[in-house]
Amino acid sequence: MYVLFEGIDTCGKSTQIELLKREHPEILVTREPGGTPFGEKAREILLGGAIRSKRAELLLFLADRAEHYEEVIRPNRRRLIVSDRGFLSGIGYALANNTASLEELIALNGFALQGDWPEKIVFFETDEATLRARLEGKEADGIEERGIAYLLQVQEEMKRALPRLGIDYRIVDARLPVEAIHQTIVTYLGL
């Protein structure tokens, strides 16, 4: 089963992935951007803030996704794969940047994933106060430097896209205690 953990920065995805990995070491954990040698280079470029063109940014995310699918997802499809982000984040950022329509983004991501969509998405939803508190004192990357209003807009775009994807999903309140969120995820994934 291929599962995406989605949400904006500091929403708790990585914490929950670590908890799952400790309990279930057989899980293959990966991330986007990243997860492959090319992906790590793309991640540096994307988070470094060097790209000015939002279309170029979208295309680099899609190139990373296609490589990630070919190198990590497809060869391991019989395992439980948990990805720290995936195509939903790409859709959210592209919509927030007014780069393309939702229909175009679904088609482009379908192409990158060779039509092999994840079975489930765990979407971590946060609020402005929690986001502010978690970002305080943290060195911002190129995406986070766009500001809290931008990140919240990305979150809304991801949430708006979820029902249009035809993929089973669960929205998790990222403000809840870590253990409560963990139990919700374990139940949802049937672990």
N, C-alpha and C positions, 0 to 999 in steps of 0.2 A: 504494500500500500504506500502510495506517495502522498505526503501531507505537507501543506505549507503552513508555517506560522507567520502570520502577517500582522502588520501594524506599524505605526510611526516610531521614530526613535524613542528610546527609554520606556517603551510600554511593557517590557518584561518578557519578551520573546526568548531572549538568550538565557535568562534565569530559568524559565520553564523547560527549555531544551536541556539544560544541564541537569535538572532534576530527573527528567525522563531518561537521559543517558546513564545516570548513576544507577537507576533501578533496572534499566533494560539496555545493557551494554551491546546487545546485538543490533540495536538501531543504528542505521547509517545516518549520520548528521552531516549536513552540508549547508551552504549558504549562497545567496545571490545578492549583489555581485560577489564573485569569488568561487571557491569550490574547485577550481582548476587553475593550472599555472597562468593561462590566458586571463581567467577571471580575476585573479589577484592583481594583475597589471591593470585590467579594466577598472577594478575597484579603486585603485590608487588614483587613476585619472578622474573617475566619477566623483569620488569624495574629496579630491584635491581642489575642486572648483575651477579647473583649467578650461573646461569647455564652456564656451559662450552660447553656442547654438543649441537650442532645446531639441531640435530635430537630430542633431549629432548625438546629443545625450541619449535620446530615445534609441537611436540605432546602435549605440555602444551597449546599452542595456540588452537589446535584442540579440546582438552578437554574442554577448556573454551567456545569455539564456540558451541559445542554440548550442554553443560549445558545452555548456553545463549539462544540457540534456543528453548530448551525444556521449560525453565522457563519464558522467556520473549516474544520471537517472536511468537511461535505457539499459545499461549493462546490469543494473542492480534492481530491476523492477520486481523481482521475486522477494525482495527484502522490504522491511519497513524503513522508508526513507522519510526523514523529517528535515525540511529545508527552512532555514532562517531567512525568510523572504523568498519571493518568487515573482511570477508575472503580475499578481495583483498589485504589488507595490509599483511595478513599472507602469501599470495602467493608472494608478492613483497620481503618480508624479506627472505623467504625460497629460492627464486631464487637467490637473492643477496648472500646468504650464500652457494649456490651450494648444497643444502640439498636434493632436489628432482627435477624431471622434471615438466614442466608445466602440462602435462597430468596427472601425478601422483598427483599433488597438486589439480587439479580440481576434481579428483576422491575422494581424501581424504576429501576435503571440502564439496563435494556433500554428502558424508556419514555423516559428522558432522551436516549438515543442512537438512538431510533426504530428499534431492533432492528439497527442497523448497527455491529456490534462490530469492534474492530481485528482485523487478520489475525495479528499477532504481539505478544508481550509479552517484553521483556527485563527480568528480575527480578534486581536487585542484592541479594545477601544478604551481610550483614556480621555481626560478632560484637561482644560487649560491649566488649572491649578496644579494638578499632578505633573503635567508636562513641565511647567515652570520650575517646580521643586526639584524634579529629577535632572533638569538641564543645568541648574544652578551650580556653578563651580566647575562644570565639565567643559573641556576644550571643544569648541564646536568644529565640526567638519564642514565641508563646502555646502552640503545640503542643509545642515542645521543652521548655518549662517543666514539662510533665507528667512529665518524668523519663526516664531511660534504660530502666528496667524497662518503662514504658509503651510506649516506642518499639520495644523488642524484642518486646513482646506484639503490637503492630501488625504487625511484620514476620512473626511466626508466623501471624497470622490471614490475611495476604495469601498466604503460602506454602501454607497449608491450603486456601485458596479456589482457587488456580490450577488444579489438576486438575479441578475441578468446572465450569469455565467453557467447556470445549470449544474453547479457543483455543490455537493453537500457542504454546509458550513455551520460553524458555531461562533457566535459573538460572545467574547469573554470580557467582563468588566475588569480592566487592568488596575482599577483602584482597590480591588479586593485583596485580602491577605494572600501571600504567596501560596500557602498550603491549600487554601480554598480553591484557588485557580488551578493548582496542580490536580486536585481531585476531580474537578470538572473536566479537565483534559483527559485524564486517565479513563474516566467513564466514557467520554465521547469517543475515544479511540479504541475502546474495548480492551484495554491492557490490564 
